[in-house]
Amino acid sequence: MTVLVSNTANYFETTLTSSVGPTDLVYPVNTTANGPTSPAYLEFNPDDPTKREIILCDSTFDATNFRSSAIGKRYLSGSAAASGLTHAIGTVVRCGPVSQHMVDLHDRVTDLDTRSVLKSGFVAKGDLMTATAAGITARFPVGANETVLEADSTTSLGWKSGTAKISKDLLTTKGDLIAATGSAVPARLAAGTDNHVLRAKAAAAAGVEYALVDANSLASTLSKGVIVADTTARDALTPYTGLAVVVKDNTLSEGIQIYNSANQWRRPWNLPWGQVATASTDLDVTSSGSFADFVSATVDIIAGRRYRYTLMTGVYSSVANDIVRVRVSTGANVDVCVPDVYDFDCQTLLTPITFICTETAATTALATTRKVRLLRAQGTGSVGLRADPATRVAVLHIDDVGPGGPPA
């Protein structure tokens, strides 16, 4: 049984442009235009009973050639011989009705009948028909809503209705998640606000929610610090010993700070903390035999830390060889350090100079005062520290240069 679907073309006829031997499978013709497409039965020498041959041309055709795929496609039933036929140039090639068309049609009908599925096998909307073995069909009943068809070689039908799947229509917006509100009950969880994080929340319908997480919880979970906008945000935290934060307020407070066992925010102890205060003045300050204040700054002084004071100013005297002495003192005029060059031989002209001295703090004093004072040591003129508004500003820098010992 061939079950072949062959093609025909009404009244098509052409002639060979080259002879065809007994075993040739290519048949040159004047044209294949308006002829049948492959596969097709063609008659060679149809009007000569001694040379007639029925050939199945089932390979690729082009504009001037018909072709067969194998020698078994030649010498079909109705041919003048079972082999050995030759067709000369000019031989007629015709497409007409042959018995093979009826045989193929019968085979196709028979095959359809043996393979057909009776419509009575379908008894409900959604039923499918499948095979339990070769040539044996059976009904596969429709599954429950939203279940899926899954291959399963262990079942008699080879298929089963699988577990219900979550519909993509549940998700409606960018960032949506799927969470369960109960056993086998999926629900949409909408995307949270920018910078919020997903966290467990037993009271929430889905058991989770988007929210801001406090620094204490986040740091404990991640074992690292958090970033805060300024010291106000830092002080709003619920800190614990060892919590590290990064302050990013573009002030002297910026940088890493750690909450210590004394309930204080401090920078890492073993590192220099850099500039902690600065002050400037454009005033003239003149001594008259006793120490006079020149410039002061408010600073947090921490016990055990070392502070470097740098004063950049100008020194002058109204007479030659006067001497000026400079001290760094507390707000109560208690000296905390004396620059290495504290006796400066003045000239009558303004002389730029930088005074530097260092203090190792014995006690902690927050928001305390550190100031520079001066004294004329000898001479009869007036001596002073000058910040000429027209040319310069006197500047005091206070820098933390590192620990002078362990934390107090």
Summary of the structure (lengths in Angstrom):
residues: 408
radius of gyration: 52.3
end to end distance: 104.0
largest distance: 153.3
contacts: 1118
relative contact order: 0.09
helix: 10%
strand: 41%
